[in-house]
């Protein structure tokens, strides 16, 4: 559950940065930087949804499989942050 909540938090935090940049800098948002990151956020949210369904399926299969797939949820925030970070770095 922690992985799911933290992953959503990272995604929404990144979205909030776009609006903060617009308000504080007073310059138009450069869509060539924003669109790749929004696309990655959408893909990662889809992956989180897929992982949740996989976890639900595994909970009916067995204890070991459930624990392995559930344990990977702790790694989701790390994956989400790293992918979004590298997309941001590579767009410069």
Buried (B, 14 or more C-beta within 10 A) or exposed (E): EEBBEBBBEBBEEBEEEEEEBEEEEEEEEEEEBBEBBBEBBEEBBEBBEEBEEBBEEBBEEEEEBBEEBBEBBEEBBEBBBEBBEEBBEEEE
